[in-house]
Amino acid sequence: MAHIITDPCIGTKDTACVDVCPVDCIYGKDEDGDQLFINPEECIDCGLCVDACPVEAVFPQEEVPDQWRASIARNYQRFGMEPPQ
């Protein structure tokens, strides 16, 4: 399972997670959006992004808190994929 960037990331403009990702699977840094997204097909689940996030917005998909579960669907949809059920 991939990691998911959740709502606390929205509007922060911090890209520390992008800088530490060894496979460059985090997108949105150079786009007009207000959030970063992790491509679930490219993520290797190393967890470096979790430790790098200053706002604690990154979680393994199966550990996303209930209040931010909608972030999972948004993340998959960002890459044209069906969210998991």
C-alpha positions, 0 to 999 in steps of 0.5 A: 500500500502507498502512503497518502498525503492528507488534509494538513498538507493543504496550503502549507507549501512545504515540500520536505517530503519531495526532497527525501523521496528516493523514487520521486513519486510525490507530485504537485510541487511545481503545479498550481494546486495547494497539496502534494500527492503520492503516486500509489503505483510508484511509492515503495513505502519507504516511509521517509516522507512521513518523517520529513513532513513538518505538519504530520500529514503523511500516513501509510494508507491503512493508517490514515485517520478517519477524519482524513479518509477522503484524502485516499480517494483524492490521491488515487483520482489525482493519478486517474486511478480508482480508489480502493474500496 
